[in-house]
Amino acid sequence: MIIVNLDVMMAKRKMSLNTLSDKVGITLANLSILKNNKAKAIRFSTLDAICKALDCEVGDILVFEKDKDPGHWNSFTSVIDLSEEYDR
């Protein structure tokens, strides 16, 4: 699982969400989603802008942790078989 430590870097730099939003050009709502680990993806351009604004490395913001629950990804592996519909 990827953990976003945006709040940690913001605290180290003493930067508010509003200030980061202004510097990066991202809405407060989207930064809040990142900060609260609710994001499913992030663009490299966004990550680049955040790293520049916080004067940090990608590894300061994104950290990989092994899943404590190995079944975590099971809910994402469902595949719908449409082959029968296309064989007609």
C-alpha positions as CSV (number, residue, x, y, z in Angstrom):
1,M,0.0,0.0,0.0
2,I,1.3,3.5,-0.8
3,I,1.1,6.0,2.1
4,V,1.0,9.7,1.4
5,N,2.9,11.6,4.0
6,L,1.9,15.0,2.7
7,D,0.8,16.2,6.1
8,V,4.2,15.3,7.6
9,M,6.1,17.3,5.0
10,M,3.7,20.2,5.3
11,A,4.3,20.3,9.1
12,K,8.1,20.1,8.6
13,R,8.0,23.0,6.2
14,K,5.4,24.9,8.4
15,M,3.2,25.2,5.3
16,S,-0.6,25.4,5.4
17,L,-2.9,23.6,3.0
18,N,-4.0,27.0,1.6
19,T,-0.4,28.0,0.9
20,L,0.4,24.7,-0.7
21,S,-2.7,25.0,-2.8
22,D,-1.7,28.4,-4.0
23,K,1.9,27.4,-4.8
24,V,0.9,24.2,-6.6
25,G,-2.3,25.3,-8.3
26,I,-4.4,22.4,-6.9
27,T,-7.8,22.8,-5.2
28,L,-8.0,22.5,-1.5
29,A,-10.4,19.6,-1.9
30,N,-7.9,17.6,-4.0
31,L,-5.0,18.4,-1.7
32,S,-7.1,17.3,1.2
33,I,-7.9,14.0,-0.5
34,L,-4.1,13.4,-1.0
35,K,-3.3,14.5,2.6
36,N,-5.9,12.1,4.0
37,N,-4.7,9.1,2.0
38,K,-7.9,8.9,0.0
39,A,-6.4,9.4,-3.4
40,K,-6.3,6.5,-5.9
41,A,-3.7,8.1,-8.2
42,I,-1.6,11.2,-8.6
43,R,-0.1,12.7,-11.8
44,F,3.6,13.0,-12.0
45,S,3.2,16.7,-12.8
46,T,1.2,17.2,-9.6
47,L,3.8,15.2,-7.6
48,D,6.6,17.3,-9.2
49,A,4.8,20.6,-8.3
50,I,4.3,19.4,-4.7
51,C,7.9,18.4,-4.3
52,K,9.1,21.7,-5.7
53,A,6.8,23.7,-3.4
54,L,7.8,21.7,-0.3
55,D,11.5,21.4,-1.4
56,C,11.5,17.6,-0.9
57,E,12.0,14.3,-2.7
58,V,9.2,12.0,-3.8
59,G,10.2,9.5,-1.1
60,D,9.5,12.1,1.5
61,I,5.9,12.2,0.4
62,L,5.2,8.6,-0.9
63,V,6.1,5.6,1.2
64,F,5.4,1.9,0.4
65,E,4.1,-0.3,3.3
66,K,3.2,-4.0,2.9
67,D,-0.5,-4.6,3.4
68,K,-1.4,-5.9,6.8
69,D,-4.5,-7.5,5.2
70,P,-3.4,-9.8,2.3
71,G,-7.0,-9.9,1.2
72,H,-7.1,-6.2,0.7
73,W,-6.7,-6.4,-3.1
74,N,-9.3,-9.2,-3.5
75,S,-12.1,-6.6,-3.9
76,F,-10.2,-5.2,-6.9
77,T,-9.7,-8.5,-8.8
78,S,-13.2,-9.1,-10.1
79,V,-13.4,-9.5,-13.8
80,I,-16.6,-9.6,-15.8
81,D,-16.5,-12.2,-18.5
82,L,-18.2,-10.8,-21.6
83,S,-16.7,-13.3,-24.0
84,E,-20.0,-15.1,-24.5
85,E,-21.6,-11.8,-25.7
86,Y,-18.9,-11.3,-28.3
87,D,-18.9,-14.9,-29.6
88,R,-22.4,-14.6,-31.1
